[in-house]
Amino acid sequence: MRTTWIGMGLVVGALLVWGCGGEAALGEACEDEGADGECEDGSVCGKSDDSAALECLKTCVEQTDCPADQECNGISGSDLKGCRPK
């Protein structure tokens, strides 16, 4: 009986870790500017403005990849570009 409870506890713990992990979504906070894989596909970790706050920004190659109110600029620490407010 005790072994069953330990096994169930391990399964529940593994599910919690798996469910809480993963990549940050567009607009969510991130930690490593320019890091590959920290944000979901199609986004990169960078500063959206002059503040020190990092968030996942939409990646871009050229200006037309960004909404009209944003501009495509390089991300420090990488060769990627992200859409930032104008």
C-alpha positions in Angstrom: 0.0 0.0 0.0 2.8 2.4 0.9 4.6 1.7 -2.4 1.4 2.5 -4.3 1.2 6.0 -2.6 4.8 6.7 -3.3 4.4 5.7 -7.0 1.3 7.9 -7.3 3.1 10.8 -5.6 6.0 10.5 -8.1 3.6 10.5 -11.1 1.7 13.5 -9.8 5.0 15.4 -9.1 6.3 14.6 -12.6 3.0 15.9 -14.2 3.2 19.1 -12.2 6.8 19.7 -13.3 6.0 18.9 -16.9 2.8 21.1 -16.9 4.5 24.1 -15.4 7.6 24.0 -17.5 8.0 25.0 -21.1 8.6 28.0 -23.2 7.3 31.5 -22.4 4.5 32.8 -24.7 4.6 36.1 -26.7 4.6 39.0 -24.2 5.5 36.9 -21.2 8.6 37.6 -19.1 11.8 35.8 -20.0 15.4 35.8 -18.5 18.1 35.5 -21.2 18.1 38.2 -23.9 18.6 36.7 -27.3 18.5 33.1 -25.9 17.2 30.5 -28.3 14.5 28.2 -27.0 13.4 30.3 -24.0 10.3 31.7 -25.8 7.8 29.9 -27.9 8.4 29.4 -31.7 8.2 32.7 -33.6 9.4 34.8 -30.6 12.7 35.8 -29.0 13.6 37.1 -25.5 14.4 40.9 -25.7 13.6 44.3 -24.3 10.4 45.9 -25.8 11.6 49.4 -24.7 14.4 51.1 -22.8 13.5 49.4 -19.5 15.5 46.5 -18.2 12.4 44.2 -18.4 12.8 41.3 -20.8 9.8 39.7 -22.5 9.2 37.4 -25.5 8.9 39.5 -28.7 7.7 38.4 -32.1 10.7 37.6 -34.3 11.0 39.4 -37.6 13.3 39.6 -40.6 12.0 42.8 -42.1 9.7 45.6 -41.1 6.7 44.1 -42.9 6.8 41.2 -40.4 5.7 43.5 -37.6 2.4 45.3 -36.9 2.2 48.9 -38.1 2.8 50.3 -34.6 6.0 48.3 -34.1 9.5 48.2 -35.8 11.9 45.3 -36.5 15.2 45.8 -34.6 18.1 43.6 -33.6 18.1 41.7 -30.2 21.3 42.0 -28.1 23.2 38.8 -27.7 21.9 37.2 -30.9 21.6 37.6 -34.7 17.8 37.7 -34.4 15.4 40.7 -34.7 12.2 41.4 -32.8 9.2 43.6 -33.2 9.2 46.5 -30.7 6.9 49.4 -30.2 7.8 52.5 -32.2 
